[in-house]
């Protein structure tokens, strides 16, 4: 049987699910109550997203003309790849300029508090977390959950150790432990991993609801946002 670690070495070239031989399925994945909450929250969130799209689009075109939405391939439950959606917060073709920006984070994540690719309206969207609202569509399609772990990119996952791969035992979420404990101020990948694994150990429907409520308070206070 292949281990998650050995599968990671070839993941960058394969679009198939990564953890095909994972030893168990986390109970959150098959929870009907969690899925019901996701669908309900996704419908409400997407309705708000549609209302926000008009003023955000106008502001964006005045600041940095281009597409209103940005998409990127991420890895979800069992390493399954999906396309995540956000309101665009960077200049057009930002990915092609990524190599020009210094990575201030440690480990398999990328972060720069003064990233010059972020537009003026983009910084506002990030500070208020409005850029993440289109992800409610990902929640409705089942690729994400309201609460979960941070969804990594395929190139990040290709360098994961066996411990890191355990992050993919649950669905990624719009919010989670990292959102209520620091958001963008967290720059150490190992700290993110510990929080993701801690979420899996603590998971329950009540805990999910608790994290959602705490996320609302954190976003209103703009704590940890860059």
Secondary structure, DSSP 8 states (H G I E B T S, - for coil): ---HHHHHTTGGG--S-S-TT-S---TTTT-HHHHHHHHHHHHHHHHHHHHHHHHHHHHHHHHS-S-SEEEEEEE-GGG-EEEEEEE--B-TTGGGGGGGS---SBSS----TT-TTB-HHHHHHHHTTGGGTTHHHHHHHTSEEEE-B----HHHHTT--HHHHGGGGS-EEEE-HHHHTTGGG--BHHHHHHHHHHHHHH--HHHHHHHHHHHHHHHHHTTT--
